């Protein structure tokens, strides 16, 4: 089963930010939208236009699912 099936990019990003915060997220995935004045809205705009960055975010989300469940 695909863990990304039926989940929006916004939900993925909100869960990651809630768990890691933008500071840690910016260390884990080195993209400007996480390191310079980050917001959910600006990050979503960038990620929707940038396939490689969205893939990194989705991959981190899948790797982090067990951590989310452990909370």
Buried (B, 14 or more C-beta within 10 A) or exposed (E): EEEEEEEEBBEBBEBBBEBBEBEEBBEBBEBEBBBEEBEEEBBBEBBEEBEEBBEBBBEBBEEBEEEEEEE
